[in-house]
Every structure is written in structure tokens, then in C-alpha cells.
Amino acid sequence: MGQNNLDVATTKLALAFLYQYRGEYDLAEPLYQESLDTRKQLLGDDYFDIVESISAIGFLEQTKGDYERALSYFLNAFNMSKRLASGDNEYVAETMKNLGGIYRILGRSDEAEAILRNALTIQKRLYNDGPHPKIDNTKRELAGLLRNSRRFEEAKSLYKEVIDSRTKILGPDHVEVAHVWNSYSQLLSDMDESDAAIAANKIFIEIMLRAYSGPHPSLGAAYNNRATLLKNNGQLEEAIEQFQLSINMQDAVGLAKRHVNRSFPLGGLGLVYLE
């Protein structure tokens, strides 16, 4: 098929997602760019496939922590989708959600909330008020914003809606359901509902263990989160065990020694020892 082919460009995009997920950003970045260049060459400058590629590069920059570059890509994708579509459109709503998410990270809370609520309104009209994964993603982003601004009750309601929706769509043992339980447990911790937070985290880990038959990076994050909850609850010996499980899991999956994710359990373990 050769390099100059839309199917090849789509496969490169999917492979780049995989590399990004594994933290191999140096391998992901050129594939994202090659996919974008091929799509532009074959489709022109304004096309929904171009929106997808630009958004993907934005997510890579966000993951790497370069939020201003991520914002530039997300704005580009949003403006392009607005040029291409009129009225309610799934690409417009999705790029609005992405833009709202980066505004939240940058502390531009008022802008983030306005655009996320607008995106959610469009998605509810597009998808007949759900359940739908795109509605869930926007609700989860909005819930995170509300959690940061300590509007806990609305955030709690949104997380519970997302758990219910994703369980109906994906089943109770899907990793996406698990991740929402994780976010929910962190919210409960912020609300000083320690026992409920630990119980929600337990559900998170149980689902992850059923979903993965062997070592997985997400299990490392799961143990780290449980350890943090236990530390905050004063259960220091149990916290040490969970932080060590997180580190062991990172070793088991071959996470790079200087990967940023290693800082979380190591830093948490250090804080426990200080206490």
C-alpha cells in the first residue's frame, strides 16, 4: 500500500496511541506527525480526520506536561471542527470537551466549566441523553473540575451517573468502569469520607485484577492510589505494603527507570517514612 495511504495513516495513529500509553513518547511522536502529514496531503487542510490527528497530538503534549502546546493543538482542532460543521456535531462537542479539559488543568476554571457544560448539552442532544461513552467522558471531566472547586455533591452525583452508565454499556468488570471508581474514591477522600473512599478503591482494584490476568501499568497506579488513601487514613503500615506493591508492579511491566509514574509511589513511600 505504501506510506501515502489513509489506512496506513490510521494504523500509525493507533500504534502511536499504544506507544503513548506505554510511556514511549519518543516513538509515539513521529508516528502521530506522519499520520497527520499523510492525511493533510491526501485530504487537505480542513477535514475531520485532520481534527482527529491534531487532537491526538494535543493529548500527547498534555501527557508530556506541555500544557500550552496542548492548548494550541486543542484550539486548532476546535476551530477546525467549527469551520467544518454547523449545529450539533460530535467532533465539535468532542473538541470542546478536550479544550475544557486543558483549561481545567491550566486553572482557567470558569472557561473550562462553561465549555464543558456546553459540550455536555450538545452531546445529550446528539445521543438522546445517553447512556453514551462520550457523554460519560464529558461528565467525568466536569466532575473533576467540580471536585477541584470543592463542589462535591454535584461531582459525586456525576461520578455515580458515569459509573451506572459505563456499567450498563461495558459490564461491571471493564477497566473503564474501574477507572471511574478510582476517581470516585479520590473524591470521597477529599470529602473526608475515608472508609467509603477505601471501599470504592477496593472495587477499583478488584475489577482491575479480574480484567488483567498478569502485570499491568494500571494495577501499579491502583496500588499507589490505595496506599495514598491508607496513608491519609493513618494506616501507615498498610500504606507501605501498597506503595511497595505499586513499585513491584512497575518493575514487573518493565516501566522505564526514569518514567514520571515512578515518582508517585516513591514519593508516597517517602512521606510515610517521614510520618
C-alpha positions in Angstrom: 0.0 0.0 0.0 2.9 2.3 0.6 3.3 5.2 3.1 1.0 7.6 1.3 -2.2 5.8 2.2 -5.1 6.7 4.5 -5.3 3.2 6.0 -1.6 3.3 6.8 -2.0 6.7 8.4 -4.8 5.4 10.6 -2.7 2.4 11.7 0.2 4.7 12.6 -2.2 6.7 14.7 -3.4 3.6 16.5 0.2 2.4 17.1 1.2 5.9 18.4 -1.7 5.6 20.9 -0.2 2.4 22.1 3.3 3.8 22.4 1.9 6.8 24.3 0.0 4.5 26.7 3.3 2.7 27.4 5.1 6.0 28.1 7.3 5.7 24.9 6.7 9.2 23.8 9.8 9.3 21.5 8.2 6.5 19.5 4.7 7.9 19.5 5.5 11.5 18.4 6.9 10.8 14.9 4.0 8.4 14.2 1.4 11.0 15.1 3.1 13.5 12.9 3.5 11.2 10.0 -0.2 10.3 10.3 -1.2 13.9 10.3 1.1 14.8 7.3 -0.3 11.9 5.2 -3.9 12.9 6.0 -3.2 16.5 5.1 -1.5 15.6 1.9 -4.4 13.3 0.8 -7.4 15.2 2.3 -6.4 18.9 2.5 -6.0 21.2 5.5 -9.6 21.1 6.8 -11.1 17.6 7.3 -12.5 15.7 10.3 -9.7 13.1 10.1 -7.3 16.1 10.4 -9.2 17.2 13.6 -8.7 13.7 15.0 -4.9 13.7 14.3 -4.4 17.2 15.7 -6.4 16.3 18.8 -4.2 13.2 19.3 -1.0 15.2 19.2 -2.7 17.6 21.7 -3.2 14.6 24.1 0.4 13.6 23.7 1.6 17.1 24.7 -0.8 17.1 27.6 0.5 13.7 28.7 4.1 15.0 28.5 3.1 18.0 30.6 3.5 20.7 27.9 0.0 22.2 28.6 0.5 25.3 26.5 1.4 23.3 23.4 -1.5 21.0 24.1 -3.8 24.0 24.3 -2.6 25.2 20.9 -3.4 21.9 19.3 -6.8 21.6 21.0 -7.7 25.2 20.0 -6.7 24.3 16.4 -8.9 21.2 16.4 -11.8 23.0 17.9 -11.7 25.9 15.4 -11.4 23.5 12.5 -14.3 21.4 13.7 -16.4 24.6 13.9 -15.5 25.5 10.3 -16.5 22.1 9.1 -19.8 21.7 11.0 -22.9 23.7 11.7 -25.3 22.9 14.5 -24.8 20.0 16.8 -21.8 17.9 15.7 -19.9 15.1 17.5 -16.5 16.5 16.5 -17.4 20.0 17.8 -18.6 18.5 21.1 -15.5 16.3 21.5 -13.0 19.1 20.7 -14.9 21.3 23.2 -14.5 18.6 25.8 -10.8 18.4 25.1 -10.5 22.2 25.3 -12.4 22.3 28.6 -10.1 19.6 30.0 -6.9 21.6 29.3 -8.5 24.8 30.6 -9.2 22.9 33.8 -5.5 21.8 34.1 -4.4 25.4 33.4 -6.6 26.7 36.2 -8.9 28.5 33.9 -11.9 27.1 35.8 -14.6 29.5 34.6 -13.8 28.9 30.9 -13.4 25.2 31.5 -16.8 24.9 33.2 -18.7 26.9 30.5 -17.3 24.9 27.6 -17.7 21.5 29.3 -21.3 22.2 30.2 -21.9 23.4 26.6 -20.3 20.2 25.2 -22.4 18.1 27.5 -25.6 19.8 26.4 -24.7 19.1 22.7 -23.8 15.5 23.4 -27.1 14.9 25.3 -29.0 16.1 22.2 -26.8 14.1 19.8 -27.0 10.9 21.8 -30.6 11.2 23.2 -29.2 11.8 26.8 -27.3 8.5 26.9 -26.0 6.2 28.1 -23.1 7.0 25.8 -19.3 6.9 26.3 -18.8 10.4 25.0 -21.4 11.8 27.5 -19.6 9.8 30.2 -16.2 11.3 29.3 -17.5 14.8 29.5 -19.4 14.2 32.7 -16.2 12.8 34.2 -14.1 15.8 33.1 -16.8 18.1 34.6 -16.9 16.1 37.8 -13.1 16.5 38.1 -13.5 20.3 37.7 -16.2 20.4 40.4 -14.1 18.3 42.7 -11.2 20.8 42.3 -13.6 23.7 43.2 -15.0 21.7 46.1 -18.5 21.4 44.8 -18.5 17.9 46.0 -22.2 17.0 45.9 -22.6 17.7 42.1 -19.3 16.0 41.4 -20.5 12.9 43.4 -23.7 12.8 41.5 -21.9 12.9 38.1 -19.4 10.2 39.1 -22.3 7.9 40.2 -24.1 8.6 36.9 -20.9 7.7 34.9 -20.4 4.5 37.0 -24.0 3.5 36.3 -23.8 4.3 32.6 -20.5 2.6 31.9 -21.5 -0.4 33.8 -24.6 -0.7 31.6 -22.6 -0.2 28.4 -19.4 -2.2 29.2 -20.4 -4.5 32.0 -19.2 -4.4 35.6 -15.7 -5.8 35.0 -14.4 -3.4 32.4 -11.3 -1.3 33.1 -13.1 1.9 32.1 -15.6 1.2 34.9 -12.7 0.6 37.3 -11.1 3.9 36.5 -14.3 5.8 37.3 -14.4 4.0 40.6 -10.9 5.2 41.2 -11.8 8.9 40.5 -14.9 8.5 42.8 -12.8 7.1 45.6 -10.5 10.1 45.4 -13.5 12.4 45.6 -14.7 10.6 48.7 -11.3 11.1 50.2 -11.5 14.8 49.5 -14.9 14.8 51.3 -13.2 13.1 54.4 -15.3 10.0 53.8 -12.3 7.8 54.4 -14.0 4.4 54.8 -16.2 5.0 51.8 -13.1 6.1 49.8 -11.2 2.9 50.7 -14.2 0.8 49.9 -14.6 2.4 46.4 -10.8 1.9 45.8 -11.2 -1.8 46.7 -13.9 -2.1 44.0 -11.5 -0.4 41.6 -8.6 -2.9 42.3 -10.9 -5.9 42.3 -12.1 -5.0 38.8 -8.6 -4.4 37.6 -7.4 -7.8 38.9 -10.3 -9.5 37.1 -9.7 -7.5 33.9 -5.9 -8.3 33.7 -4.6 -11.8 34.1 -1.0 -10.6 34.6 1.0 -7.5 35.4 -0.3 -4.2 34.0 0.6 -0.5 34.5 -2.9 0.4 35.6 -2.5 -2.0 38.6 0.6 -0.1 39.6 -1.5 3.1 39.7 -4.3 1.3 41.5 -2.0 0.1 44.4 -0.5 3.6 44.6 -3.9 5.2 45.0 -4.9 2.7 47.7 -1.7 3.4 49.5 -2.4 7.1 49.4 -5.9 6.6 50.9 -4.5 4.4 53.6 -1.7 6.9 54.4 -4.3 9.7 54.7 -6.3 7.5 57.0 -3.4 6.9 59.3 -2.9 3.3 58.3 0.8 3.6 57.7 2.0 0.0 57.7 -0.7 -1.0 55.2 0.2 2.0 53.1 3.8 0.9 52.9 2.7 -2.5 51.7 0.6 -1.0 48.9 3.2 1.5 47.8 5.7 -1.4 47.5 3.1 -3.4 45.5 2.9 -0.4 43.2 6.7 -0.3 42.7 6.8 -4.1 42.2 4.1 -3.8 39.5 6.1 -1.1 37.7 9.1 -3.4 37.7 7.0 -6.3 36.5 5.8 -4.4 33.5 9.2 -3.0 32.7 8.4 0.6 33.2 11.4 2.8 32.4 13.5 3.7 35.4 13.1 7.4 34.9 9.4 7.3 33.9 7.4 10.0 35.8 4.9 7.4 37.1 7.6 6.0 39.3 7.7 9.3 41.3 4.2 8.7 42.7 4.7 5.5 44.8 8.3 6.5 45.7 7.2 10.0 46.8 4.3 8.5 48.8 6.6 5.9 50.4 9.0 8.7 51.5 6.1 10.7 53.0 5.0 7.6 55.0 8.6 7.1 56.3 8.7 10.8 57.3 5.5 10.4 59.3 
